[in-house]
C-alpha cells in the first residue's frame, strides 16, 4: 500500500471519528435535556404532594400559616406559627413552630433532592435531605418519605401540645 492510500484511509478514519464524536455530543445534550425534563416533572409532582400534606397539617392545627415555597432554594411549601406562653406577664415567651419542605432545583449532579426542616416550639425536630439520581428516581418512594416526615412532625407537634 502506497502513501496516498494510507493518507486517504487516515483522513477517512479521522472524519468518521469526528462524526462519531459529534453524534455522542448531541446524544449527551439530548440526554441532559431529557434529564432536565424528567426533573421538572418529578419536581412538580412532589412539590404538589408537599403542599397537600402541609395544608392538611394546617387544617388540623389552626393557627398555622401556609406558604408556597418557590425560588432558588427549591419548590415546595412551609407552614409556621407563633405561640406565646408563660405564666406571668414578664415571663411571656415566643414559641415558634414550623415545617418546610422543598425539592431543590436541577443541578449538574443530575439528582432529585428534597430538603426538610422542622421546629416545634423553638426546638429543632429535624433538618434532613434525601436524594436520588435522576436515572434511578422513584417518585413513589419520595412521596412516601414526604408522608413519613409530615406524620412525624404532626405527632411531635401534637405531643408538645
C-alpha positions in Angstrom: 0.0 0.0 0.0 1.5 3.3 -1.0 1.5 6.6 0.9 -1.5 8.1 -1.0 -3.8 5.2 0.0 -2.7 5.3 3.6 -3.3 9.0 3.7 -6.9 8.6 2.4 -7.6 5.9 4.9 -6.2 8.1 7.7 -8.4 11.0 6.6 -11.4 8.7 6.4 -10.8 7.4 9.9 -10.5 11.0 11.2 -13.8 12.0 9.5 -15.6 9.0 11.0 -14.2 9.8 14.4 -15.3 13.4 14.1 -18.8 12.3 13.1 -19.0 9.8 15.9 -17.8 12.4 18.4 -20.4 14.9 17.2 -23.1 12.3 17.5 -22.1 11.4 21.0 -22.1 15.1 22.0 -25.6 15.6 20.5 -26.8 12.4 22.3 -25.3 13.7 25.6 -27.1 17.1 25.1 -30.3 15.3 24.3 -30.0 13.1 27.4 -29.2 16.2 29.5 -32.3 17.9 28.2 -34.3 14.7 28.8 -33.0 14.6 32.4 -34.0 18.3 32.9 -37.5 17.5 31.7 -37.7 14.5 34.0 -36.5 16.6 36.9 -39.2 19.2 36.2 -41.9 16.6 36.1 -40.8 14.9 39.3 -40.3 18.3 41.0 -43.9 19.4 40.1 -45.5 16.2 41.3 -43.5 16.1 44.5 -43.9 19.8 45.3 -47.7 19.4 44.8 -47.7 16.5 47.2 -45.7 18.5 49.8 -48.3 21.3 49.5 -51.2 19.0 50.0 -49.7 17.3 53.1 -48.7 20.6 54.8 -52.1 22.1 54.1 -53.7 19.1 55.9 -51.5 19.8 59.0 -52.6 23.5 58.9 -56.2 22.3 58.8 -55.7 20.1 61.8 -53.8 22.6 63.9 -55.5 26.0 63.5 -53.1 29.0 63.6 -50.5 27.7 61.1 -49.8 30.0 58.2 -49.3 28.2 54.9 -46.9 29.5 52.3 -45.8 28.1 48.9 -42.0 28.0 48.5 -40.7 28.9 45.1 -37.2 30.2 44.5 -33.5 29.4 44.4 -33.9 27.1 47.4 -36.4 25.0 45.6 -40.2 24.3 45.2 -42.4 23.1 48.0 -44.3 24.6 51.0 -43.9 25.7 54.6 -46.2 26.2 57.5 -45.4 28.2 60.6 -47.0 29.7 63.7 -46.1 31.7 66.7 -47.4 30.8 70.1 -47.0 32.9 73.3 -46.6 31.2 76.6 -45.6 32.0 80.2 -47.5 32.3 83.5 -46.8 35.9 84.2 -46.7 39.0 82.0 -42.9 39.4 82.2 -42.3 35.7 81.6 -44.0 35.7 78.2 -42.0 34.0 75.5 -42.5 33.4 71.8 -42.6 29.8 70.8 -42.0 29.3 67.1 -43.1 26.2 65.2 -42.6 25.5 61.5 -42.0 22.8 58.9 -40.6 23.5 55.5 -40.1 21.0 52.7 -38.7 21.7 49.2 -37.5 20.0 46.1 -34.1 21.6 45.1 -33.6 22.9 41.5 -31.9 20.9 38.8 -28.2 20.6 39.3 -25.2 19.2 37.3 -25.2 16.3 39.8 -28.3 15.0 38.0 -30.2 14.3 41.2 -33.6 15.0 42.7 -33.0 16.3 46.2 -35.6 17.1 48.9 -34.8 19.1 52.0 -36.9 19.4 55.1 -36.6 21.5 58.3 -38.9 21.3 61.3 -39.2 23.1 64.6 -41.7 22.6 67.4 -41.9 25.4 70.0 -38.3 26.6 69.4 -36.8 23.1 69.4 -35.4 21.8 66.1 -37.0 18.4 65.4 -35.2 17.6 62.2 -33.1 19.1 59.4 -32.8 16.5 56.6 -32.2 16.0 53.0 -32.8 13.0 50.7 -31.7 12.5 47.1 -31.9 10.0 44.3 -30.1 10.0 40.9 -32.5 11.1 38.1 -31.7 7.9 36.2 -33.0 5.9 39.2 -35.6 8.2 40.6 -38.6 6.6 42.3 -41.3 9.3 42.8 -43.5 7.0 44.9 -40.6 6.4 47.4 -40.2 10.2 47.6 -44.0 10.7 48.2 -43.9 8.0 51.0 -40.9 9.8 52.6 -42.8 13.1 52.5 -45.7 11.4 54.2 -43.5 9.9 56.8 -41.7 13.2 57.6 -45.0 15.1 57.7 -46.6 12.5 60.0 -43.6 12.6 62.3 -43.9 16.4 62.6 -47.6 16.2 63.3 -47.0 13.6 66.0 -44.3 15.7 67.7 -46.3 18.9 67.5 -49.3 17.2 69.0 -47.2 15.7 71.8 -45.8 19.1 72.7 -49.4 20.4 72.9 
